Amino acid sequence: MDTGKEQGLLKLSIAVTLATGALGVVIGVASRSQSILFDGIYAGVDVAMTVLALLVSRLLASEGSRRFQFGYWHLEPLVTAANGVVLALACLYAFLTALGSVLEGGRHVEFGSAALYAFLTSVVDLALGVYVGRQARRLDSDLLRTDARACLIGGALSGALLVSFIVGAALERGGRADLTPYVDPLVLMLLALAMIPAPLGGVRRSLREVFQVAPEALDTRVRAVMDDVVARHGLGRYTSYVAKVGRARFIEIAALVPHGYRVEQADAVRREIAERLGGPPHGGQWLTVMLTAEDEWL
């Protein structure tokens, strides 16, 4: 993992999102658009969570401490889960705010400046989301995946706002100005509801790691390797336990060997298991292989 590249991308995202968010708050207040104001606030929340992700990335690059002897891997899923919860709550708040506006008779919006803002931020956010998403796949970074998802959601939000503002302007020119006050809050309600599932999906995936639910693919791979090793080396029963926490994998294996098994033989078996599972323990992988002649240790 190139943590320097990861941190550079997070810094880029912070700078771009902070600029568009500040612009959104200004334009939202000036145009009296709740949806644009929410877009700016959403960007502000995204910036705060990305700053937190940057701090976690720096911790992950360190070697841990006496207090956190296994490192800081557990912070990554916690941050992504918190990010999803905060964004989902922001969407819920936006929906309730827009509903209140509809019940109060809507809100008049200056569609010209609002449409220009929506167009610019949609292009910027979507481009940033695609770029960061590609880098996230290359670096295999959940922190970058979460940030890219937030950028794409923001871009989709701005794009939908642009469409709504065009519709609102068309209604005004078509003689239905009585309907235009409802365009902005109704669109915000629909967008808020449509956006909630995306961050909640990230929360679900992160909580699986927080609670150390065994990843099926890794568990299957470990068992396949051990079945073959046991058969070829004449070992007895074995047990295996796996977990994935952030970008770290934890694998613990215990197997029975015949009495009189030499240390050199045991080391050779351990070395083979480590190589077939991706090399010896390093960085984001913790591998423990215990070979014993006593069944009680399994």
C-alpha positions as CSV (number, residue, x, y, z in Angstrom):
1,M,0.0,0.0,0.0
2,D,1.4,3.4,-1.1
3,T,0.2,5.4,1.9
4,G,1.9,8.5,0.6
5,K,-0.3,8.3,-2.6
6,E,-3.4,7.6,-0.6
7,Q,-2.8,10.6,1.7
8,G,-2.1,12.8,-1.3
9,L,-5.5,11.8,-2.9
10,L,-7.3,12.5,0.4
11,K,-5.7,15.9,0.6
12,L,-6.8,16.7,-3.0
13,S,-10.3,15.6,-2.2
14,I,-10.4,17.8,0.9
15,A,-9.3,20.9,-1.0
16,V,-11.7,20.4,-3.9
17,T,-14.7,19.5,-1.7
18,L,-14.0,22.3,0.7
19,A,-14.0,24.8,-2.2
20,T,-17.3,23.5,-3.7
21,G,-18.9,23.2,-0.3
22,A,-18.1,26.8,0.6
23,L,-19.5,28.0,-2.7
24,G,-22.6,25.9,-2.2
25,V,-23.3,27.6,1.1
26,V,-22.9,31.0,-0.4
27,I,-25.0,30.3,-3.5
28,G,-27.6,28.5,-1.4
29,V,-28.1,31.4,0.9
30,A,-28.1,33.9,-2.0
31,S,-30.5,32.0,-4.2
32,R,-32.7,30.8,-1.2
33,S,-32.3,27.2,-2.4
34,Q,-32.5,24.7,0.4
35,S,-31.2,21.9,-1.9
36,I,-28.1,23.8,-2.8
37,L,-27.5,24.8,0.8
38,F,-27.8,21.1,1.7
39,D,-25.4,20.3,-1.1
40,G,-22.9,22.7,0.5
41,I,-23.5,21.3,4.0
42,Y,-23.1,17.7,2.7
43,A,-19.8,18.8,1.2
44,G,-18.7,20.2,4.6
45,V,-19.6,16.9,6.3
46,D,-17.7,15.0,3.7
47,V,-14.6,17.2,4.3
48,A,-14.7,16.5,8.0
49,M,-14.9,12.8,7.4
50,T,-12.1,12.9,4.8
51,V,-9.9,14.8,7.3
52,L,-10.6,12.0,9.8
53,A,-9.7,9.4,7.1
54,L,-6.4,11.2,6.4
55,L,-5.5,11.0,10.1
56,V,-6.3,7.3,10.1
57,S,-4.2,6.8,7.0
58,R,-1.2,8.4,8.7
59,L,-1.8,6.1,11.8
60,L,-2.0,3.0,9.5
61,A,1.4,3.9,8.1
62,S,3.0,3.8,11.6
63,E,4.1,0.7,13.4
64,G,1.7,0.9,16.3
65,S,2.6,1.4,19.9
66,R,2.7,-0.5,23.2
67,R,-0.9,0.3,23.7
68,F,-2.0,-0.7,20.2
69,Q,0.4,-3.6,19.6
70,F,-1.5,-5.0,16.6
71,G,-1.5,-1.6,14.9
72,Y,-4.4,0.7,14.1
73,W,-6.1,-1.4,11.5
74,H,-9.4,-1.4,13.5
75,L,-9.7,2.4,13.0
76,E,-10.3,2.0,9.2
77,P,-13.7,0.2,9.3
78,L,-14.7,2.4,12.3
79,V,-14.1,5.6,10.2
80,T,-15.9,4.2,7.1
81,A,-18.9,3.2,9.3
82,A,-19.0,6.6,11.0
83,N,-18.8,8.3,7.6
84,G,-21.8,6.3,6.4
85,V,-23.9,7.0,9.5
86,V,-23.2,10.7,9.4
87,L,-24.0,11.0,5.7
88,A,-27.2,9.0,6.2
89,L,-28.3,11.3,9.1
90,A,-27.5,14.3,6.9
91,C,-29.8,12.9,4.2
92,L,-32.6,12.3,6.8
93,Y,-32.2,15.8,8.1
94,A,-32.5,17.2,4.5
95,F,-35.6,15.2,3.9
96,L,-37.3,16.5,7.0
97,T,-36.3,20.1,6.3
98,A,-37.6,19.9,2.7
99,L,-40.9,18.3,4.0
100,G,-41.3,21.3,6.3
101,S,-40.9,23.7,3.4
102,V,-43.5,21.8,1.3
103,L,-46.0,22.0,4.1
104,E,-45.3,25.7,4.5
105,G,-46.0,26.5,0.8
106,G,-42.6,25.9,-0.8
107,R,-39.7,28.3,-1.4
108,H,-38.9,30.7,-4.3
109,V,-35.5,30.0,-5.9
110,E,-33.3,32.1,-8.2
111,F,-32.8,29.4,-10.8
112,G,-30.1,31.1,-12.8
113,S,-27.2,31.2,-10.3
114,A,-28.4,27.9,-8.8
115,A,-28.3,26.1,-12.1
116,L,-24.8,27.4,-12.9
117,Y,-23.6,26.2,-9.5
118,A,-25.2,22.8,-9.9
119,F,-23.6,22.3,-13.3
120,L,-20.1,23.2,-12.1
121,T,-20.1,21.1,-9.0
122,S,-21.7,18.1,-10.7
123,V,-18.8,18.1,-13.3
124,V,-16.1,18.6,-10.6
125,D,-17.5,16.0,-8.1
126,L,-18.1,13.3,-10.7
127,A,-14.7,13.8,-12.2
128,L,-13.0,13.6,-8.8
129,G,-15.1,10.6,-7.8
130,V,-14.1,8.7,-10.9
131,Y,-10.4,9.5,-10.5
132,V,-10.3,8.7,-6.8
133,G,-12.3,5.5,-7.4
134,R,-9.8,4.3,-9.9
135,Q,-6.9,5.0,-7.6
136,A,-8.8,3.2,-4.8
137,R,-9.0,0.1,-6.8
138,R,-5.3,0.3,-7.7
139,L,-4.2,0.9,-4.1
140,D,-6.9,-1.4,-2.6
141,S,-7.9,1.4,-0.1
142,D,-11.3,1.3,1.7
143,L,-10.6,4.9,2.8
144,L,-10.4,6.1,-0.8
145,R,-13.4,3.9,-1.9
146,T,-15.5,5.7,0.8
147,D,-14.3,9.1,-0.3
148,A,-14.9,8.3,-4.0
149,R,-18.4,7.1,-3.1
150,A,-19.1,10.4,-1.3
151,C,-17.8,12.4,-4.3
152,L,-20.0,10.4,-6.7
153,I,-23.1,10.9,-4.5
154,G,-22.3,14.6,-4.3
155,G,-22.0,14.8,-8.1
156,A,-25.2,12.9,-8.7
157,L,-26.9,15.3,-6.2
158,S,-25.7,18.4,-8.1
159,G,-26.7,16.8,-11.4
160,A,-30.2,16.1,-10.2
161,L,-30.4,19.7,-8.9
162,L,-29.4,21.0,-12.3
163,V,-32.3,19.1,-13.9
164,S,-34.7,20.4,-11.3
165,F,-33.7,24.0,-11.8
166,I,-34.2,23.6,-15.5
167,V,-37.7,22.2,-14.9
168,G,-38.4,25.1,-12.5
169,A,-37.3,27.7,-15.0
170,A,-39.4,26.0,-17.7
171,L,-42.5,26.1,-15.4
172,E,-41.9,29.9,-14.8
173,R,-41.8,30.5,-18.5
174,G,-44.8,28.3,-19.2
175,G,-47.0,30.3,-16.9
176,R,-47.0,27.9,-14.0
177,A,-45.1,30.1,-11.5
178,D,-47.4,28.9,-8.8
179,L,-45.7,25.5,-8.9
180,T,-42.1,26.7,-8.9
181,P,-41.8,27.2,-5.0
182,Y,-42.4,23.4,-4.6
183,V,-39.7,22.3,-7.1
184,D,-36.7,22.9,-4.8
185,P,-38.0,21.2,-1.7
186,L,-39.6,18.3,-3.6
187,V,-36.4,17.5,-5.5
188,L,-34.5,17.7,-2.2
189,M,-36.9,15.2,-0.6
190,L,-36.5,12.8,-3.5
191,L,-32.7,13.1,-3.6
192,A,-32.4,12.6,0.2
193,L,-34.4,9.4,0.1
194,A,-32.5,8.1,-3.0
195,M,-29.1,8.9,-1.4
196,I,-29.7,7.2,2.0
197,P,-29.0,3.6,0.8
198,A,-25.6,4.3,-0.5
199,P,-23.9,5.3,2.8
200,L,-25.8,2.6,4.7
201,G,-24.4,0.0,2.4
202,G,-20.9,1.1,3.4
203,V,-21.9,1.0,7.1
204,R,-23.1,-2.6,6.7
205,R,-19.8,-3.7,5.1
206,S,-17.7,-1.9,7.7
207,L,-19.6,-3.3,10.6
208,R,-18.9,-6.8,9.3
209,E,-15.2,-6.0,9.9
210,V,-15.8,-4.3,13.2
211,F,-17.5,-7.4,14.5
212,Q,-14.9,-9.6,12.7
213,V,-17.3,-11.6,10.6
214,A,-15.1,-14.1,8.8
215,P,-14.8,-13.2,5.1
216,E,-16.0,-16.2,3.1
217,A,-13.4,-15.9,0.3
218,L,-10.5,-15.8,2.7
219,D,-11.9,-18.6,4.9
220,T,-12.4,-20.8,1.8
221,R,-8.8,-20.1,0.6
222,V,-7.2,-21.0,3.9
223,R,-9.2,-24.2,4.2
224,A,-8.2,-25.3,0.7
225,V,-4.5,-24.7,1.4
226,M,-4.7,-26.5,4.7
227,D,-6.6,-29.5,3.2
228,D,-3.8,-29.9,0.7
229,V,-1.0,-29.4,3.2
230,V,-2.5,-31.8,5.7
231,A,-2.8,-34.5,3.0
232,R,0.7,-34.1,1.6
233,H,2.5,-33.8,4.9
234,G,0.6,-36.5,6.8
235,L,-0.7,-34.1,9.4
236,G,-3.8,-34.7,11.6
237,R,-6.8,-32.6,12.4
238,Y,-6.5,-28.8,12.1
239,T,-8.5,-25.7,13.0
240,S,-8.4,-22.3,11.3
241,Y,-9.7,-18.8,12.1
242,V,-9.7,-15.8,9.8
243,A,-10.8,-12.2,10.1
244,K,-10.4,-9.0,8.0
245,V,-10.2,-5.7,9.8
246,G,-9.7,-2.8,7.4
247,R,-6.8,-3.6,5.1
248,A,-5.4,-6.2,7.6
249,R,-5.9,-9.9,7.5
250,F,-5.7,-12.1,10.6
251,I,-5.2,-15.8,10.1
252,E,-4.7,-18.3,12.9
253,I,-4.1,-22.0,12.1
254,A,-3.4,-25.0,14.4
255,A,-2.7,-28.5,13.2
256,L,-1.8,-31.9,14.8
257,V,1.6,-33.4,13.9
258,P,2.9,-36.9,14.8
259,H,4.9,-37.3,17.9
260,G,8.6,-36.8,17.3
261,Y,8.0,-34.2,14.5
262,R,11.3,-32.3,14.1
263,V,11.5,-28.5,14.4
264,E,12.9,-28.3,10.9
265,Q,9.9,-30.2,9.5
266,A,7.5,-27.9,11.3
267,D,9.3,-24.8,10.0
268,A,9.1,-26.2,6.4
269,V,5.3,-26.7,6.8
270,R,4.9,-23.2,8.2
271,R,6.9,-21.7,5.4
272,E,4.8,-23.4,2.8
273,I,1.6,-22.3,4.3
274,A,2.8,-18.7,4.6
275,E,4.0,-18.6,0.9
276,R,0.7,-20.1,-0.4
277,L,-1.3,-17.6,1.6
278,G,0.6,-14.6,0.3
279,G,4.0,-14.7,1.8
280,P,5.3,-14.4,5.4
281,P,3.5,-12.1,7.9
282,H,4.2,-8.5,7.0
283,G,2.4,-5.2,7.1
284,G,-1.3,-5.9,6.8
285,Q,-1.2,-9.7,7.4
286,W,-0.9,-11.5,10.7
287,L,-0.3,-15.2,10.3
288,T,0.0,-17.6,13.2
289,V,0.7,-21.3,12.5
290,M,0.8,-23.6,15.5
291,L,1.9,-27.2,15.1
292,T,1.4,-29.5,18.1
293,A,1.3,-33.2,18.9
294,E,-1.3,-32.6,21.7
295,D,-5.0,-32.6,20.6
296,E,-6.0,-30.4,23.6
297,W,-4.2,-27.3,22.0
298,L,-6.5,-27.3,19.0
